[in-house]
Amino acid sequence: MKKLSVLLLLLGTFTMAAVAQSKKAIQTVTIKTPSVQCESCKKKIESFLSREDGVSKSVVDYKRKTTKVTFFTDRTNIENIKTAIANAGYDADDVAANEESYEKLPKCCKKPEDGGGMKKQ
């Protein structure tokens, strides 16, 4: 009986340790992306973020000009995510778009003051 109790105690300890390790810290943030104009912008940012280590999900809302990102905090952080968005050519909160990447965007994805944006119908 004593051996069975010790065995159950050890099994319980290992199970709790395994469960604790499997629960990684996940965080969801909303980043302002004011230069997002259209569906093409949405696809480009979501594609860029899908390749970012630690990002599990991203949803761009170009009408509200926000990007909601879910990521593992042990693999990346919000600053890396903002930098990835900026490297795609878009502003992300306080991080300005990479100029070279911005210049490569199609006209519809550029800011209205630069002659871009969607045509009004």
Secondary structure as GFF3:
##gff-version 3
##sequence-region A 1 121
A	DSSP	alpha_helix	2	22	.	.	.	ID=ss1
A	DSSP	beta_strand	26	32	.	.	.	ID=ss2
A	DSSP	alpha_helix	39	50	.	.	.	ID=ss3
A	DSSP	beta_strand	55	61	.	.	.	ID=ss4
A	DSSP	beta_strand	66	72	.	.	.	ID=ss5
A	DSSP	alpha_helix	78	87	.	.	.	ID=ss6
A	DSSP	alpha_helix	99	104	.	.	.	ID=ss7
A	DSSP	three_ten_helix	107	109	.	.	.	ID=ss8
A	DSSP	three_ten_helix	112	114	.	.	.	ID=ss9
###
